[in-house]
Amino acid sequence: MQEVKNNSGWRPVGHCVLLRAFELADKQSKLHLPDQVSLSSASCERQGIVVAIGPDCWNGEREHARAKVGDKVMVTQYAGGVIKGEDGFFYKMIPDHSIYAVLETNNG
Protein backbone atom coordinates (compact mmCIF):
# COMPACT_ATOMS: atom_id res chain seq x y z
CA MET A 1 0.00 0.00 0.00
CA GLN A 2 1.27 3.45 -0.86
CA GLU A 3 1.77 6.03 1.87
CA VAL A 4 -1.06 8.54 2.14
CA LYS A 5 -0.33 12.07 3.31
CA ASN A 6 -2.78 14.78 4.24
CA ASN A 7 -1.84 17.73 2.01
CA SER A 8 -5.32 19.25 2.14
CA GLY A 9 -4.68 21.78 4.86
CA TRP A 10 -7.66 20.37 6.80
CA ARG A 11 -7.48 18.30 10.01
CA PRO A 12 -10.55 16.37 11.13
CA VAL A 13 -11.68 16.81 14.72
CA GLY A 14 -13.99 14.75 16.91
CA HIS A 15 -15.67 11.87 15.09
CA CYS A 16 -14.80 13.10 11.57
CA VAL A 17 -12.87 11.30 8.83
CA LEU A 18 -11.26 13.10 5.88
CA LEU A 19 -11.46 11.30 2.52
CA ARG A 20 -9.85 12.21 -0.77
CA ALA A 21 -12.53 11.62 -3.38
CA PHE A 22 -11.96 9.13 -6.18
CA GLU A 23 -12.08 10.43 -9.72
CA LEU A 24 -15.15 9.42 -11.68
CA ALA A 25 -14.80 6.07 -13.40
CA ASP A 26 -16.08 7.09 -16.85
CA LYS A 27 -13.30 9.10 -18.48
CA GLN A 28 -14.52 8.30 -22.02
CA SER A 29 -17.58 10.53 -21.83
CA LYS A 30 -17.75 13.63 -24.04
CA LEU A 31 -19.68 15.45 -21.33
CA HIS A 32 -17.43 17.31 -18.90
CA LEU A 33 -18.77 18.13 -15.46
CA PRO A 34 -16.83 20.44 -13.15
CA ASP A 35 -15.35 18.59 -10.17
CA GLN A 36 -17.65 20.22 -7.62
CA VAL A 37 -20.79 19.29 -9.58
CA SER A 38 -19.68 15.72 -10.17
CA LEU A 39 -18.70 15.18 -6.53
CA SER A 40 -21.97 16.50 -5.18
CA SER A 41 -24.30 14.74 -7.63
CA ALA A 42 -26.16 11.62 -6.56
CA SER A 43 -24.64 9.67 -9.45
CA CYS A 44 -21.02 10.19 -8.45
CA GLU A 45 -18.87 7.58 -6.79
CA ARG A 46 -19.34 7.41 -3.04
CA GLN A 47 -15.83 6.17 -2.50
CA GLY A 48 -12.63 7.70 -1.24
CA ILE A 49 -9.27 7.11 0.34
CA VAL A 50 -8.97 7.79 4.07
CA VAL A 51 -6.48 10.64 4.48
CA ALA A 52 -6.94 11.54 8.16
CA ILE A 53 -8.97 10.39 11.14
CA GLY A 54 -10.24 12.53 14.02
CA PRO A 55 -9.14 11.63 17.57
CA ASP A 56 -12.60 10.54 18.76
CA CYS A 57 -13.47 8.23 15.84
CA TRP A 58 -14.86 4.90 16.91
CA ASN A 59 -14.79 6.18 20.49
CA GLY A 60 -11.00 6.45 20.35
CA GLU A 61 -10.61 2.67 20.07
CA ARG A 62 -8.33 2.36 17.03
CA GLU A 63 -8.16 -1.44 17.31
CA HIS A 64 -11.93 -1.52 16.57
CA ALA A 65 -11.79 1.09 13.81
CA ARG A 66 -13.81 0.48 10.66
CA ALA A 67 -10.98 1.93 8.54
CA LYS A 68 -7.46 3.31 8.77
CA VAL A 69 -5.45 5.90 6.83
CA GLY A 70 -4.84 4.62 3.31
CA ASP A 71 -7.96 2.42 3.11
CA LYS A 72 -10.28 2.75 0.13
CA VAL A 73 -13.79 3.02 1.54
CA MET A 74 -17.41 3.38 0.51
CA VAL A 75 -19.62 5.83 2.37
CA THR A 76 -23.33 6.56 2.59
CA GLN A 77 -24.66 8.69 -0.27
CA TYR A 78 -25.20 12.00 1.49
CA ALA A 79 -22.47 11.70 4.11
CA GLY A 80 -20.54 14.80 5.05
CA GLY A 81 -19.58 17.73 2.92
CA VAL A 82 -17.24 18.41 0.03
CA ILE A 83 -14.31 20.77 0.63
CA LYS A 84 -11.44 21.87 -1.57
CA GLY A 85 -7.97 21.32 -0.19
CA GLU A 86 -5.02 23.67 -0.39
CA ASP A 87 -3.51 21.16 -2.84
CA GLY A 88 -6.39 21.71 -5.31
CA PHE A 89 -8.04 18.31 -4.79
CA PHE A 90 -11.57 17.76 -3.48
CA TYR A 91 -12.14 16.01 -0.16
CA LYS A 92 -15.12 14.83 1.86
CA MET A 93 -15.32 15.33 5.60
CA ILE A 94 -17.66 12.65 6.97
CA PRO A 95 -18.71 11.27 10.35
CA ASP A 96 -16.97 7.98 11.22
CA HIS A 97 -20.24 6.00 11.25
CA SER A 98 -20.85 6.82 7.55
CA ILE A 99 -18.20 4.33 6.38
CA TYR A 100 -19.94 1.07 5.53
CA ALA A 101 -17.40 -0.84 3.43
CA VAL A 102 -13.63 -1.13 3.04
CA LEU A 103 -12.15 -2.43 -0.18
CA GLU A 104 -10.09 -5.50 0.60
CA THR A 105 -7.43 -6.52 -1.89
CA ASN A 106 -5.99 -9.97 -2.29
CA ASN A 107 -2.25 -9.60 -2.83
CA GLY A 108 -1.49 -13.27 -2.90
MMTF fields as JSON, N, C-alpha, C and O atoms, coordinates in Angstrom:
{
  "mmtfVersion": "1.0.0",
  "mmtfProducer": "UNKNOWN",
  "numBonds": 431,
  "numAtoms": 432,
  "numGroups": 108,
  "numChains": 1,
  "numModels": 1,
  "chainsPerModel": [1],
  "groupsPerChain": [108],
  "chainIdList": ["A"],
  "bondAtomList": [4, 2, 8, 6, 12, 10, 16, 14, 20, 18, 24, 22, 28, 26, 32, 30, 36, 34, 40, 38, 44, 42, 48, 46, 52, 50, 56, 54, 60, 58, 64, 62, 68, 66, 72, 70, 76, 74, 80, 78, 84, 82, 88, 86, 92, 90, 96, 94, 100, 98, 104, 102, 108, 106, 112, 110, 116, 114, 120, 118, 124, 122, 128, 126, 132, 130, 136, 134, 140, 138, 144, 142, 148, 146, 152, 150, 156, 154, 160, 158, 164, 162, 168, 166, 172, 170, 176, 174, 180, 178, 184, 182, 188, 186, 192, 190, 196, 194, 200, 198, 204, 202, 208, 206, 212, 210, 216, 214, 220, 218, 224, 222, 228, 226, 232, 230, 236, 234, 240, 238, 244, 242, 248, 246, 252, 250, 256, 254, 260, 258, 264, 262, 268, 266, 272, 270, 276, 274, 280, 278, 284, 282, 288, 286, 292, 290, 296, 294, 300, 298, 304, 302, 308, 306, 312, 310, 316, 314, 320, 318, 324, 322, 328, 326, 332, 330, 336, 334, 340, 338, 344, 342, 348, 346, 352, 350, 356, 354, 360, 358, 364, 362, 368, 366, 372, 370, 376, 374, 380, 378, 384, 382, 388, 386, 392, 390, 396, 394, 400, 398, 404, 402, 408, 406, 412, 410, 416, 414, 420, 418, 424, 422, 428, 426],
  "bondOrderList": [1, 1, 1, 1, 1, 1, 1, 1, 1, 1, 1, 1, 1, 1, 1, 1, 1, 1, 1, 1, 1, 1, 1, 1, 1, 1, 1, 1, 1, 1, 1, 1, 1, 1, 1, 1, 1, 1, 1, 1, 1, 1, 1, 1, 1, 1, 1, 1, 1, 1, 1, 1, 1, 1, 1, 1, 1, 1, 1, 1, 1, 1, 1, 1, 1, 1, 1, 1, 1, 1, 1, 1, 1, 1, 1, 1, 1, 1, 1, 1, 1, 1, 1, 1, 1, 1, 1, 1, 1, 1, 1, 1, 1, 1, 1, 1, 1, 1, 1, 1, 1, 1, 1, 1, 1, 1, 1],
  "groupList": [{"groupName": "MET", "atomNameList": ["N", "CA", "C", "O"], "elementList": ["N", "C", "C", "O"], "formalChargeList": [0, 0, 0, 0], "bondAtomList": [1, 0, 2, 1, 3, 2], "bondOrderList": [1, 1, 2], "singleLetterCode": "M", "chemCompType": "L-PEPTIDE LINKING"}, {"groupName": "GLN", "atomNameList": ["N", "CA", "C", "O"], "elementList": ["N", "C", "C", "O"], "formalChargeList": [0, 0, 0, 0], "bondAtomList": [1, 0, 2, 1, 3, 2], "bondOrderList": [1, 1, 2], "singleLetterCode": "Q", "chemCompType": "L-PEPTIDE LINKING"}, {"groupName": "GLU", "atomNameList": ["N", "CA", "C", "O"], "elementList": ["N", "C", "C", "O"], "formalChargeList": [0, 0, 0, 0], "bondAtomList": [1, 0, 2, 1, 3, 2], "bondOrderList": [1, 1, 2], "singleLetterCode": "E", "chemCompType": "L-PEPTIDE LINKING"}, {"groupName": "VAL", "atomNameList": ["N", "CA", "C", "O"], "elementList": ["N", "C", "C", "O"], "formalChargeList": [0, 0, 0, 0], "bondAtomList": [1, 0, 2, 1, 3, 2], "bondOrderList": [1, 1, 2], "singleLetterCode": "V", "chemCompType": "L-PEPTIDE LINKING"}, {"groupName": "LYS", "atomNameList": ["N", "CA", "C", "O"], "elementList": ["N", "C", "C", "O"], "formalChargeList": [0, 0, 0, 0], "bondAtomList": [1, 0, 2, 1, 3, 2], "bondOrderList": [1, 1, 2], "singleLetterCode": "K", "chemCompType": "L-PEPTIDE LINKING"}, {"groupName": "ASN", "atomNameList": ["N", "CA", "C", "O"], "elementList": ["N", "C", "C", "O"], "formalChargeList": [0, 0, 0, 0], "bondAtomList": [1, 0, 2, 1, 3, 2], "bondOrderList": [1, 1, 2], "singleLetterCode": "N", "chemCompType": "L-PEPTIDE LINKING"}, {"groupName": "SER", "atomNameList": ["N", "CA", "C", "O"], "elementList": ["N", "C", "C", "O"], "formalChargeList": [0, 0, 0, 0], "bondAtomList": [1, 0, 2, 1, 3, 2], "bondOrderList": [1, 1, 2], "singleLetterCode": "S", "chemCompType": "L-PEPTIDE LINKING"}, {"groupName": "GLY", "atomNameList": ["N", "CA", "C", "O"], "elementList": ["N", "C", "C", "O"], "formalChargeList": [0, 0, 0, 0], "bondAtomList": [1, 0, 2, 1, 3, 2], "bondOrderList": [1, 1, 2], "singleLetterCode": "G", "chemCompType": "PEPTIDE LINKING"}, {"groupName": "TRP", "atomNameList": ["N", "CA", "C", "O"], "elementList": ["N", "C", "C", "O"], "formalChargeList": [0, 0, 0, 0], "bondAtomList": [1, 0, 2, 1, 3, 2], "bondOrderList": [1, 1, 2], "singleLetterCode": "W", "chemCompType": "L-PEPTIDE LINKING"}, {"groupName": "ARG", "atomNameList": ["N", "CA", "C", "O"], "elementList": ["N", "C", "C", "O"], "formalChargeList": [0, 0, 0, 0], "bondAtomList": [1, 0, 2, 1, 3, 2], "bondOrderList": [1, 1, 2], "singleLetterCode": "R", "chemCompType": "L-PEPTIDE LINKING"}, {"groupName": "PRO", "atomNameList": ["N", "CA", "C", "O"], "elementList": ["N", "C", "C", "O"], "formalChargeList": [0, 0, 0, 0], "bondAtomList": [1, 0, 2, 1, 3, 2], "bondOrderList": [1, 1, 2], "singleLetterCode": "P", "chemCompType": "L-PEPTIDE LINKING"}, {"groupName": "HIS", "atomNameList": ["N", "CA", "C", "O"], "elementList": ["N", "C", "C", "O"], "formalChargeList": [0, 0, 0, 0], "bondAtomList": [1, 0, 2, 1, 3, 2], "bondOrderList": [1, 1, 2], "singleLetterCode": "H", "chemCompType": "L-PEPTIDE LINKING"}, {"groupName": "CYS", "atomNameList": ["N", "CA", "C", "O"], "elementList": ["N", "C", "C", "O"], "formalChargeList": [0, 0, 0, 0], "bondAtomList": [1, 0, 2, 1, 3, 2], "bondOrderList": [1, 1, 2], "singleLetterCode": "C", "chemCompType": "L-PEPTIDE LINKING"}, {"groupName": "LEU", "atomNameList": ["N", "CA", "C", "O"], "elementList": ["N", "C", "C", "O"], "formalChargeList": [0, 0, 0, 0], "bondAtomList": [1, 0, 2, 1, 3, 2], "bondOrderList": [1, 1, 2], "singleLetterCode": "L", "chemCompType": "L-PEPTIDE LINKING"}, {"groupName": "ALA", "atomNameList": ["N", "CA", "C", "O"], "elementList": ["N", "C", "C", "O"], "formalChargeList": [0, 0, 0, 0], "bondAtomList": [1, 0, 2, 1, 3, 2], "bondOrderList": [1, 1, 2], "singleLetterCode": "A", "chemCompType": "L-PEPTIDE LINKING"}, {"groupName": "PHE", "atomNameList": ["N", "CA", "C", "O"], "elementList": ["N", "C", "C", "O"], "formalChargeList": [0, 0, 0, 0], "bondAtomList": [1, 0, 2, 1, 3, 2], "bondOrderList": [1, 1, 2], "singleLetterCode": "F", "chemCompType": "L-PEPTIDE LINKING"}, {"groupName": "ASP", "atomNameList": ["N", "CA", "C", "O"], "elementList": ["N", "C", "C", "O"], "formalChargeList": [0, 0, 0, 0], "bondAtomList": [1, 0, 2, 1, 3, 2], "bondOrderList": [1, 1, 2], "singleLetterCode": "D", "chemCompType": "L-PEPTIDE LINKING"}, {"groupName": "ILE", "atomNameList": ["N", "CA", "C", "O"], "elementList": ["N", "C", "C", "O"], "formalChargeList": [0, 0, 0, 0], "bondAtomList": [1, 0, 2, 1, 3, 2], "bondOrderList": [1, 1, 2], "singleLetterCode": "I", "chemCompType": "L-PEPTIDE LINKING"}, {"groupName": "THR", "atomNameList": ["N", "CA", "C", "O"], "elementList": ["N", "C", "C", "O"], "formalChargeList": [0, 0, 0, 0], "bondAtomList": [1, 0, 2, 1, 3, 2], "bondOrderList": [1, 1, 2], "singleLetterCode": "T", "chemCompType": "L-PEPTIDE LINKING"}, {"groupName": "TYR", "atomNameList": ["N", "CA", "C", "O"], "elementList": ["N", "C", "C", "O"], "formalChargeList": [0, 0, 0, 0], "bondAtomList": [1, 0, 2, 1, 3, 2], "bondOrderList": [1, 1, 2], "singleLetterCode": "Y", "chemCompType": "L-PEPTIDE LINKING"}],
  "groupTypeList": [0, 1, 2, 3, 4, 5, 5, 6, 7, 8, 9, 10, 3, 7, 11, 12, 3, 13, 13, 9, 14, 15, 2, 13, 14, 16, 4, 1, 6, 4, 13, 11, 13, 10, 16, 1, 3, 6, 13, 6, 6, 14, 6, 12, 2, 9, 1, 7, 17, 3, 3, 14, 17, 7, 10, 16, 12, 8, 5, 7, 2, 9, 2, 11, 14, 9, 14, 4, 3, 7, 16, 4, 3, 0, 3, 18, 1, 19, 14, 7, 7, 3, 17, 4, 7, 2, 16, 7, 15, 15, 19, 4, 0, 17, 10, 16, 11, 6, 17, 19, 14, 3, 13, 2, 18, 5, 5, 7],
  "groupIdList": [1, 2, 3, 4, 5, 6, 7, 8, 9, 10, 11, 12, 13, 14, 15, 16, 17, 18, 19, 20, 21, 22, 23, 24, 25, 26, 27, 28, 29, 30, 31, 32, 33, 34, 35, 36, 37, 38, 39, 40, 41, 42, 43, 44, 45, 46, 47, 48, 49, 50, 51, 52, 53, 54, 55, 56, 57, 58, 59, 60, 61, 62, 63, 64, 65, 66, 67, 68, 69, 70, 71, 72, 73, 74, 75, 76, 77, 78, 79, 80, 81, 82, 83, 84, 85, 86, 87, 88, 89, 90, 91, 92, 93, 94, 95, 96, 97, 98, 99, 100, 101, 102, 103, 104, 105, 106, 107, 108],
  "secStructList": [7, 7, 7, 7, 7, 7, 7, 1, 1, 7, 7, 7, 7, 6, 6, 3, 3, 3, 3, 3, 3, 7, 7, 7, 1, 7, 7, 1, 7, 1, 7, 7, 7, 7, 2, 2, 2, 2, 2, 2, 1, 6, 6, 1, 7, 7, 3, 3, 3, 3, 3, 3, 3, 7, 6, 6, 4, 4, 4, 4, 7, 4, 4, 4, 7, 1, 7, 7, 6, 6, 7, 3, 3, 3, 3, 7, 6, 6, 7, 1, 3, 3, 3, 3, 7, 6, 6, 1, 7, 3, 3, 3, 3, 3, 3, 4, 4, 4, 3, 3, 3, 3, 7, 7, 7, 7, 7, 7],
  "xCoordList": [0.845, 0.0, 0.889, 1.89, 0.507, 1.275, 0.969, -0.12, 1.949, 1.775, 0.828, 0.931, -0.082, -1.059, -0.75, -0.655, -0.594, -0.326, -1.493, -2.157, -1.723, -2.779, -2.173, -1.577, -2.329, -1.845, -2.976, -2.81, -4.128, -5.32, -5.321, -5.968, -4.608, -4.676, -5.778, -5.921, -6.561, -7.663, -7.315, -6.73, -7.677, -7.476, -8.82, -9.452, -9.266, -10.553, -10.472, -9.447, -11.583, -11.681, -12.843, -13.687, -12.883, -13.995, -14.127, -13.156, -15.352, -15.671, -15.617, -16.284, -14.839, -14.801, -13.637, -12.574, -13.873, -12.866, -12.743, -13.751, -11.504, -11.257, -10.914, -9.987, -11.678, -11.462, -11.057, -11.581, -10.119, -9.847, -10.732, -10.676, -11.544, -12.525, -11.842, -10.833, -12.405, -11.958, -12.365, -13.32, -11.649, -12.083, -13.184, -13.232, -14.058, -15.153, -14.606, -13.597, -15.274, -14.801, -14.878, -14.019, -15.875, -16.08, -15.324, -15.835, -14.105, -13.298, -13.526, -12.982, -14.309, -14.522, -15.684, -15.901, -16.407, -17.576, -17.17, -16.13, -17.984, -17.75, -18.27, -17.917, -19.103, -19.683, -18.723, -18.333, -18.342, -17.435, -18.213, -18.859, -18.147, -18.773, -17.682, -16.699, -17.812, -16.832, -16.751, -17.738, -15.57, -15.351, -16.389, -16.898, -16.71, -17.645, -19.032, -19.697, -19.479, -20.789, -20.764, -21.683, -19.721, -19.676, -19.542, -20.075, -18.846, -18.696, -19.972, -20.217, -20.777, -21.973, -23.206, -24.245, -23.124, -24.298, -24.543, -23.622, -25.799, -26.165, -25.559, -25.444, -25.167, -24.643, -23.136, -22.584, -22.467, -21.018, -20.633, -21.453, -19.391, -18.87, -18.962, -18.725, -19.299, -19.344, -18.185, -18.341, -17.016, -15.829, -14.724, -14.747, -13.768, -12.632, -11.531, -11.689, -10.414, -9.272, -9.176, -9.194, -9.074, -8.969, -7.623, -6.568, -7.677, -6.477, -6.131, -4.958, -7.161, -6.943, -8.166, -9.288, -7.918, -8.975, -8.954, -7.9, -10.13, -10.24, -9.949, -10.076, -9.563, -9.143, -10.242, -9.942, -11.501, -12.599, -13.312, -14.303, -12.815, -13.467, -13.507, -12.549, -14.634, -14.863, -14.553, -13.973, -14.962, -14.785, -13.334, -13.041, -12.419, -10.997, -10.367, -9.187, -11.127, -10.613, -10.128, -10.891, -8.871, -8.328, -8.29, -8.351, -8.19, -8.158, -9.512, -9.584, -10.597, -11.926, -12.388, -13.579, -11.451, -11.793, -12.317, -11.859, -13.273, -13.809, -12.802, -12.799, -11.944, -10.98, -9.754, -9.782, -8.679, -7.458, -6.958, -7.434, -6.009, -5.453, -4.902, -4.162, -5.276, -4.836, -5.869, -5.742, -6.899, -7.955, -8.84, -9.126, -9.272, -10.284, -11.626, -11.844, -12.53, -13.789, -14.978, -14.849, -16.146, -17.413, -18.216, -18.228, -18.885, -19.624, -21.074, -21.406, -21.928, -23.329, -23.458, -22.61, -24.512, -24.655, -24.536, -23.832, -25.191, -25.205, -24.318, -24.533, -23.343, -22.465, -21.59, -21.008, -21.508, -20.542, -20.685, -21.733, -19.596, -19.584, -18.306, -17.285, -18.378, -17.235, -16.478, -17.078, -15.153, -14.308, -13.132, -12.721, -12.605, -11.444, -10.205, -10.16, -9.203, -7.971, -7.024, -7.19, -6.036, -5.017, -4.225, -3.612, -4.234, -3.51, -4.326, -3.846, -5.564, -6.391, -7.318, -8.163, -7.184, -8.045, -9.288, -9.304, -10.34, -11.566, -11.562, -11.098, -12.087, -12.142, -13.562, -14.359, -13.866, -15.124, -14.775, -13.923, -15.442, -15.323, -16.606, -17.695, -16.485, -17.662, -17.585, -16.496, -18.724, -18.706, -18.227, -18.476, -17.554, -16.967, -17.99, -17.658, -19.221, -20.236, -20.764, -21.524, -20.372, -20.847, -20.059, -20.447, -18.963, -18.199, -18.886, -19.071, -19.268, -19.937, -19.251, -19.723, -18.147, -17.399, -15.96, -15.689, -15.046, -13.63, -13.24, -13.524, -12.597, -12.149, -10.977, -9.945, -11.152, -10.088, -9.456, -10.155, -8.132, -7.431, -6.735, -6.282, -6.666, -5.992, -4.655, -4.6, -3.581, -2.251, -1.544, -0.355, -2.212, -1.494, -2.259, -1.759],
  "yCoordList": [-1.177, 0.0, 1.238, 1.301, 2.226, 3.448, 4.32, 4.254, 5.139, 6.029, 7.158, 7.725, 7.48, 8.54, 9.693, 9.513, 10.876, 12.074, 13.043, 13.11, 13.773, 14.783, 16.118, 16.825, 16.454, 17.727, 18.713, 19.709, 18.435, 19.248, 20.566, 21.528, 20.612, 21.783, 21.67, 22.56, 20.596, 20.37, 19.218, 18.223, 19.354, 18.303, 17.979, 18.853, 16.723, 16.375, 16.398, 16.064, 16.803, 16.809, 15.918, 15.568, 15.557, 14.755, 13.432, 12.69, 13.142, 11.869, 11.96, 11.181, 12.891, 13.096, 12.371, 12.185, 11.966, 11.302, 12.115, 12.511, 12.365, 13.102, 12.116, 11.316, 12.181, 11.304, 12.132, 13.225, 11.607, 12.205, 11.473, 10.248, 12.219, 11.623, 10.943, 11.428, 9.806, 9.128, 9.962, 10.736, 9.812, 10.431, 9.576, 8.372, 10.172, 9.425, 8.356, 8.563, 7.224, 6.067, 6.262, 5.754, 6.978, 7.086, 8.281, 9.401, 8.039, 9.101, 9.212, 10.122, 8.322, 8.296, 9.193, 9.394, 9.715, 10.525, 11.845, 12.41, 12.333, 13.63, 14.776, 15.935, 14.446, 15.45, 15.713, 14.785, 16.963, 17.314, 18.03, 19.047, 17.492, 18.131, 18.698, 18.005, 19.918, 20.442, 19.542, 18.913, 19.482, 18.588, 18.766, 17.779, 19.997, 20.215, 19.678, 19.135, 19.815, 19.293, 17.783, 17.163, 17.174, 15.717, 15.089, 14.004, 15.74, 15.182, 15.304, 14.487, 16.307, 16.498, 15.838, 15.775, 15.349, 14.74, 13.352, 12.689, 12.924, 11.617, 10.477, 9.362, 10.733, 9.665, 9.469, 8.538, 10.321, 10.194, 9.028, 8.507, 8.637, 7.58, 8.027, 9.193, 7.111, 7.407, 6.695, 6.039, 6.84, 6.166, 7.187, 8.273, 6.829, 7.701, 6.963, 5.814, 7.641, 7.105, 7.878, 9.109, 7.156, 7.791, 8.508, 7.895, 9.815, 10.641, 10.972, 11.018, 11.202, 11.543, 11.141, 11.097, 10.85, 10.392, 11.244, 11.451, 11.739, 12.533, 11.699, 10.475, 12.339, 11.631, 10.849, 9.919, 11.2, 10.535, 9.477, 8.901, 9.216, 8.233, 6.869, 6.433, 6.221, 4.896, 4.895, 3.953, 5.989, 6.175, 6.075, 5.667, 6.454, 6.454, 5.081, 4.954, 4.042, 2.672, 2.292, 1.74, 2.581, 2.365, 0.886, 0.554, -0.003, -1.435, -1.926, -2.984, -1.166, -1.523, -0.588, -0.516, 0.122, 1.088, 0.389, -0.697, 1.019, 0.484, 0.64, -0.158, 1.661, 1.931, 2.619, 3.13, 2.617, 3.31, 4.163, 4.021, 5.037, 5.896, 5.024, 4.071, 5.368, 4.617, 3.645, 3.18, 3.322, 2.416, 3.086, 4.28, 2.303, 2.747, 2.325, 1.149, 3.295, 3.024, 3.486, 4.301, 2.941, 3.384, 3.998, 3.486, 5.105, 5.826, 6.003, 5.851, 6.324, 6.561, 7.752, 8.645, 7.761, 8.692, 10.163, 10.915, 10.579, 11.996, 12.327, 13.337, 11.499, 11.7, 12.931, 13.153, 13.715, 14.798, 15.886, 16.06, 16.617, 17.727, 17.719, 17.172, 18.334, 18.415, 19.703, 20.77, 19.598, 20.767, 20.691, 19.606, 21.837, 21.872, 22.073, 22.963, 21.236, 21.321, 22.367, 22.834, 22.726, 23.67, 23.127, 23.893, 21.801, 21.163, 21.121, 20.61, 21.656, 21.714, 20.522, 20.546, 19.479, 18.308, 18.494, 19.299, 17.726, 17.761, 16.632, 15.524, 16.942, 16.008, 15.974, 16.878, 14.914, 14.833, 14.684, 13.877, 15.47, 15.334, 14.654, 15.201, 13.452, 12.653, 12.201, 12.146, 11.876, 11.265, 9.813, 9.151, 9.329, 7.979, 6.884, 5.882, 7.051, 6.004, 5.905, 4.988, 6.841, 6.82, 5.868, 5.637, 5.316, 4.331, 2.986, 2.506, 2.375, 1.071, -0.039, -1.174, 0.231, -0.841, -0.391, 0.782, -1.349, -1.131, -2.096, -3.29, -1.588, -2.433, -3.282, -2.761, -4.584, -5.502, -6.042, -6.482, -6.009, -6.519, -7.82, -8.01, -8.689, -9.974, -9.904, -9.998, -9.74, -9.602, -10.922, -10.932, -12.024, -13.274, -14.332, -15.45],
  "zCoordList": [0.0, 0.0, 0.0, 0.714, -0.816, -0.863, 0.346, 0.916, 0.729, 1.868, 1.491, 0.403, 2.381, 2.141, 3.085, 4.3, 2.509, 3.314, 3.188, 2.153, 4.236, 4.238, 3.809, 4.622, 2.543, 2.007, 1.782, 1.078, 2.38, 2.138, 2.9, 2.484, 3.999, 4.863, 5.904, 6.743, 5.87, 6.801, 7.737, 7.311, 9.018, 10.012, 10.643, 11.236, 10.52, 11.126, 12.653, 13.246, 13.267, 14.724, 15.132, 14.307, 16.396, 16.908, 16.191, 16.042, 15.742, 15.091, 13.568, 12.887, 13.019, 11.568, 10.907, 11.499, 9.655, 8.829, 7.547, 6.961, 7.109, 5.879, 4.773, 4.905, 3.671, 2.515, 1.318, 1.101, 0.536, -0.772, -1.76, -1.868, -2.475, -3.376, -4.547, -5.059, -4.97, -6.182, -7.377, -7.303, -8.475, -9.718, -10.303, -10.053, -11.069, -11.679, -12.613, -13.286, -12.646, -13.396, -14.902, -15.622, -15.402, -16.847, -17.417, -17.422, -17.896, -18.483, -19.983, -20.608, -20.585, -22.023, -22.445, -23.64, -21.516, -21.828, -22.475, -22.138, -23.401, -24.042, -23.182, -23.398, -22.217, -21.334, -20.186, -19.478, -19.997, -18.903, -17.816, -18.066, -16.615, -15.459, -14.57, -14.308, -14.099, -13.149, -11.922, -11.54, -11.304, -10.166, -9.071, -8.539, -8.728, -7.625, -7.95, -7.068, -9.18, -9.578, -9.539, -9.003, -10.101, -10.169, -8.788, -8.558, -7.869, -6.533, -5.708, -4.82, -5.992, -5.178, -5.786, -5.129, -7.01, -7.626, -7.059, -6.583, -7.116, -6.564, -7.365, -6.855, -8.611, -9.451, -9.312, -9.898, -8.553, -8.45, -7.549, -6.793, -7.644, -6.79, -5.336, -5.019, -4.475, -3.04, -2.372, -1.342, -2.983, -2.496, -2.292, -2.872, -1.472, -1.241, -0.529, -0.118, -0.388, 0.343, 1.65, 1.654, 2.754, 4.069, 4.153, 3.991, 4.409, 4.485, 5.933, 6.304, 6.75, 8.157, 8.968, 8.463, 10.237, 11.14, 12.399, 12.999, 12.799, 14.016, 15.263, 15.226, 16.359, 17.568, 18.276, 19.025, 18.058, 18.756, 17.92, 18.367, 16.708, 15.838, 16.509, 17.148, 16.341, 16.909, 18.406, 18.946, 19.054, 20.494, 20.932, 22.056, 20.03, 20.351, 20.378, 20.703, 20.042, 20.067, 18.675, 17.882, 18.373, 17.027, 16.65, 15.466, 17.632, 17.307, 16.796, 16.17, 17.055, 16.571, 15.455, 15.153, 14.852, 13.809, 12.563, 12.206, 11.911, 10.659, 9.528, 8.59, 9.604, 8.538, 9.129, 10.249, 8.348, 8.767, 7.6, 6.474, 7.869, 6.83, 5.71, 5.951, 4.484, 3.313, 2.775, 1.642, 3.57, 3.113, 2.077, 2.168, 1.086, 0.128, 0.7, 0.991, 0.861, 1.544, 0.72, -0.193, 1.069, 0.506, 1.653, 2.772, 1.344, 2.375, 1.946, 0.77, 2.896, 2.589, 1.643, 1.639, 0.851, -0.268, 0.115, -0.559, 1.155, 1.488, 2.686, 3.357, 2.954, 4.11, 3.935, 2.873, 4.98, 5.048, 4.019, 3.397, 3.857, 2.92, 2.103, 2.521, 0.933, 0.035, 0.326, 0.46, 0.424, 0.634, -0.333, -0.743, -0.686, -1.57, -0.713, 0.137, -0.947, -0.187, -0.747, -1.874, 0.048, -0.394, -1.573, -2.316, -1.748, -2.842, -4.135, -5.147, -4.115, -5.31, -5.502, -6.397, -4.685, -4.791, -3.931, -2.999, -4.266, -3.479, -2.458, -2.727, -1.287, -0.165, 0.373, 0.123, 1.118, 1.856, 3.328, 3.7, 4.155, 5.604, 6.043, 5.863, 6.624, 6.968, 8.424, 8.996, 9.028, 10.352, 10.242, 9.234, 11.26, 11.225, 10.953, 10.319, 11.414, 11.25, 9.817, 9.508, 8.932, 7.545, 6.649, 5.504, 7.155, 6.383, 6.546, 7.664, 5.415, 5.525, 4.779, 4.826, 4.082, 3.426, 3.21, 2.952, 3.322, 3.045, 1.941, 2.028, 0.91, -0.183, 0.295, 0.719, 0.221, 0.598, -0.665, -1.577, -0.721, -1.887, -1.519, -0.391, -2.481, -2.288, -3.01, -4.236, -2.249, -2.833, -3.005, -3.324, -2.812, -2.903, -3.419, -3.547]
}
